[in-house]
């Protein structure tokens, strides 16, 4: 079974803090993704990576950066957390062939106060 | 443009009722893939089904069935004899042949099954 693990399920951070959300997958997938989920807005893509050290912006990259130093690990960084970044963050991975299924982690609930 | 619309925001049914979740999509790709995911309260999105655009056969898996109709650009999901454990948010998603790295999700339908 594919396993995507997000290091933190629940976090509370203060405005202005730097926040790291970590994600690890165990299926040797080339593609990894970070989504943000908000009520009524569904899932919105923040960044995705198709290889080590490679990344592309998604629909809402502002205020976020990512790091992929190893194939299995994809980190989402909030350089200076703001209250409007309070949300559920979902990491996912997939094989980079057309039509391949994307697999998700359990999500990280981030509250910025 | 790629787009997925789930017009039903919230649905409530009484246990054992049947329920259909609607999904309408837009794409210019001739080859594309459609997905359904379930998100229980725990948060993880669980993969349910994948369908490619060349396979319009309906599929049944236990109490779940899917109706794919290219003519109406719809990929609807029916749960028969619903159970409380079916309570979740359900997402429909689209991936195109030219956008293999991109998935387009609907806004989700929250299903509550009342015992």
Boltz contact constraints between the chains, C-beta under 6 A:
constraints:
  - contact:
      token1: [A, 31]
      token2: [B, 101]
      max_distance: 6.0
  - contact:
      token1: [A, 42]
      token2: [B, 105]
      max_distance: 6.0
  - contact:
      token1: [A, 42]
      token2: [B, 106]
      max_distance: 6.0
  - contact:
      token1: [A, 42]
      token2: [B, 107]
      max_distance: 6.0
  - contact:
      token1: [A, 42]
      token2: [B, 108]
      max_distance: 6.0
  - contact:
      token1: [A, 43]
      token2: [B, 105]
      max_distance: 6.0
  - contact:
      token1: [A, 98]
      token2: [B, 97]
      max_distance: 6.0
  - contact:
      token1: [A, 98]
      token2: [B, 100]
      max_distance: 6.0
  - contact:
      token1: [A, 99]
      token2: [B, 33]
      max_distance: 6.0
  - contact:
      token1: [A, 99]
      token2: [B, 52]
      max_distance: 6.0
  - contact:
      token1: [A, 101]
      token2: [B, 47]
      max_distance: 6.0
  - contact:
      token1: [A, 101]
      token2: [B, 50]
      max_distance: 6.0
  - contact:
      token1: [A, 102]
      token2: [B, 103]
      max_distance: 6.0
  - contact:
      token1: [A, 104]
      token2: [B, 44]
      max_distance: 6.0
  - contact:
      token1: [A, 104]
      token2: [B, 45]
      max_distance: 6.0
  - contact:
      token1: [A, 106]
      token2: [B, 43]
      max_distance: 6.0
  - contact:
      token1: [A, 106]
      token2: [B, 44]
      max_distance: 6.0
  - contact:
      token1: [A, 107]
      token2: [B, 43]
      max_distance: 6.0
